[in-house]
Amino acid sequence: MADPDFDFRLALEKDPDELRRRYRDACNRSRQITADARDLDQLSVSTAVGGKPFTLRWMLLHLIEETARHAGHADLLREAIDGTVGE
């Protein structure tokens, strides 16, 4: 792909309600895939750069890590705006 940040720039042009709807839809699809999986060792259809598939366990842990990281970023921005610090 010529522009690896295409998804991020595209989001600037979308209505915030549309972005939130897309996020909820993606979450619902992920929940359904997880519910339908036979176990956490089920392999992905898509593969990593090296050609190896991911396990559902790896994907769920990665989602937890990414969500925590970005929630932390959002908290830092909020603290910079309102000056309050959480525990």
SULQUIPE-V197638 format. One record per helix or strand of 2 or more residues. SS is the DSSP state (@ for helix, = for strand). FROM is the first residue (numbers start at 1). LEN is the number of residues. If there is no record, write none. Layout:
SS&FROM&LEN / SS&FROM&LEN
//
This chain:
@&6&7 / @&16&21 / =&43&5 / =&53&3 / @&56&27
//
